[in-house]
Amino acid sequence: MRNIAARYDLQPSGTTTVERALDALNFFLADVRDGLGPYLAIYLLTERKWDEASIGSVMSIAAIAGIVAQTPAGALIDGSRAKRALMIAAAVAVTAACLLLPLLDHFALVAATQAVAAASGSVFAPAIAAVTLGIVGPKAFAARTGRNEAFNHAGNAVAAAIAGGTAYWFGPVVVFWLLAAMALASIAATLSIPSAAIDHQVARGLDDAAEAHGTPHHRPSGFRVLLTCKPLLIFAVSTVIFHFANAAMLPLVGQKLALVNRNLGTSLMSVCIIAAQIVMVPVAMLVGRKADVWGRKPIFAVALAVLAVRGALYPLSDNPYWLVSVQLLDGIGAGIFGALFPLVVADLTHGTGHFNISQGAIATATGLGGALSTAVAGFIIVHAGYSAAFLFLAAVACAGLIGYCALMPETLRTATATSHTSASASHDG
């Protein structure tokens, strides 16, 4: 097998042209991969005068479209040698769908554009992971993935800062033009990655992935491992609860901020995003350093606990400074989740060859939780108000915390035994 990754000898210091191209790709795609994100709620609320239930429904439809597209997108990336072209096509589709939004009035058309954007955006995560693995190889993959996340957070923070700084004068519509500019930059960054730099076999994880009996694992596994490894199933349910409780909070905060001051709604939302991204970076670094010392279980329990506290604090005041301050806690929860998620999945699937398909299966489940979150919260707001919605989400997080602490084992100590169990179960199929 060609070992292109070894030829490039990439290190976290980022001294090669390909490394810098990956940095730029992650930076500029940060604003493109999620489309309009929480800004969609502000735009529909302030510019279109939609009610919260309709807004929540549109966001849920888009999220479900992204969920449905995740598995096909992963399979497409696995089988394609045109990964750069797929990322470019996805960036164009996301941007075009979002730029059409100001021209459309009907609920069905708005929902359709956001569904297209979300489905197209599902290509980015597996494509970036595959391109990265195909360039740097397995040994440098963890360090390079951390660098990818750092540039992704930086891109989100910069885009939010630009949106916040310009929306005051130009209104919420500025996020559309920012998205288009970032999409063009991401296309240029994608094209700057040489096609020959990507080893497509390594990108699929086929270089040294093998089953326990030593036979090469030449094709993606099914979902059986998710159903035969009990700790993995418990963790999957816990992440679904986390996303169900978390996904609606930022859009709801954005709506409250917009209702307090229509002109400052988008700018204050940008401040929320920037603040959370700034907190996220050191939290993720701390988790990376201490996960092998403190264990995985107590760290993820902290993420659930912080999420419950955050939901309980929002109803205490409508003051924008208070809402933005509470939003800082999102950086703690999201920082922990982003850094810990692949570690726990790796613990529970080590030696089985099912690491990537397990991540995809859990991501699909968590995406469903996130999609339902905005719809449920929107209906609660219509019938009982914002405070009731926040307290409901806090209660869900609290219930998830109790269940997680009671049922989830510490995967740091049981990873080896669990992986053997998963491997045996998967071979039976």
Secondary structure, DSSP 8 states (H G I E B T S, - for coil): ---HHHHHT--TT--SHHHHHHHHHHHHHHHHTTTTTTHHHHHHHHTS---HHHHHHHHHHHHHHHHHHHHHHHHHHHH-S-HHHHHHHHHHHHHHHHHTGGG--SHHHHHHHHHHHHHHHTTHHHHHHHHHHHHH-STTHHHHHHHHHHHHHHHHHHHHHHHHHHHHHH-TTHHHHHHHHHHHHHHHHHHTS-GGG--HHHHTT-SS-B-TTS-B--S---SHHHHH-HHHHHHHHHHHHHHHHHHTHHHHHHHHHHHH-TTTHHHHHHHHHHHHHHHHHHHHHHHHHHHHHH-HHHHHHHHHHHHHHHHHHGGG---HHHHHHHHHHHHHHHHHHHHHHHHHHHHHHTTTT-HHHHHHHHHHHHHHHHHHHHHHHHHHHHHH-HHHHHHHHHHHHHHHHHHHHHH---HHHHHHHHHHHHHHHHHH-
